[in-house]
Amino acid sequence: MQKIIYRDQIEEYTKELEVPVIDHIREGQIETFEAFDAFDIIAFDWYDIRNDEGEPSQMLIYIDKDDVFIICEDEISYKAAQNCFIETACNERTLYTFFKNLFKGDSKYLDELEDIISDLDDAVIHGKADNAREKIVDMRYSLLRLKKYYEQFEEIFEELCDNDNNVISEEFLKYFEILDNRSERLSKEVLNLREYIVQVRESYEAQIDIEQNRLMKVFTLVTSIFMPLSLIAGWYGMNLKMPEFDFEYAYPVVIGVCLLIVVSWLIVFKKKGWFK
């Protein structure tokens, strides 16, 4: 028998699933892969990788020489399993086709994520990225979920290929080796994207440092210009006999000196290229 069922329906299939098996599944402590003498139980958390807000939903797969059951936790995983499930005359082929369809379009989606990160990188470099920090954090969270998602499948297919209980025929082991290679490749693509987003974060932090340095440069320029002017103003603020008491052109001279100081500093700054 090959069938998709809800977890609370397993007691209806005591003929195909023995009571100890049902009790084991109902305990809810299934590891990623468990191999018994005559059957395998596979457990993994599925979620729509294109929906960052989607919650994971557990799927269990029971396979022996005669039966394949895909046991779903809720309606979301049930519908996803239906979309991937194609019943065939061979249990191994049915299981292989299910996982192959489960991965369908994932590589293209990862390419789309790479394009998004590349666009974000360009925007950060040119200082045109709005809410860049939030976007980087969201992308890192999404990639972390994907990393854990594909790692569980790597473990599953490695165990299936070991085939210690010979549930999988030798003829079909090569197909699960293909799935093992595919999950490993997808996992590596996610790791590369994680490294890429780390580089984008470092680029963003570098741009922040550059902006801060530019701001400090502005403060330095303003301080350098107004410091001598403040000194002159401080002298005039003292309770002393001012030059203008004896020299009628004292104020114009002081104003001229101040303008000369400002112009001199501006020329110096321009020659040093500090206005860039």
HELIX and SHEET records of a PDB file:
HELIX    1   1 ARG A    7  TYR A   13  5                                   7    
HELIX    2   2 VAL A   19  ARG A   26  1                                   8    
HELIX    3   3 GLU A   75  CYS A   84  1                                  10    
HELIX    4   4 ASN A   91  LEU A  102  1                                  12    
HELIX    5   5 ASP A  106  ILE A  125  1                                  20    
HELIX    6   6 ALA A  132  ASP A  162  1                                  31    
HELIX    7   7 GLU A  170  TYR A  236  1                                  67    
HELIX    8   8 PRO A  243  PHE A  245  5                                   3    
HELIX    9   9 ALA A  250  LYS A  271  1                                  22    
SHEET    1   A 5 GLN A   2  TYR A   6  0                                        
SHEET    2   A 5 VAL A  68  CYS A  72  1                                        
SHEET    3   A 5 SER A  57  ASP A  64 -1                                        
SHEET    4   A 5 PHE A  39  TRP A  46 -1                                        
SHEET    5   A 5 PHE A  33  ALA A  35 -1                                        
END                                                                             
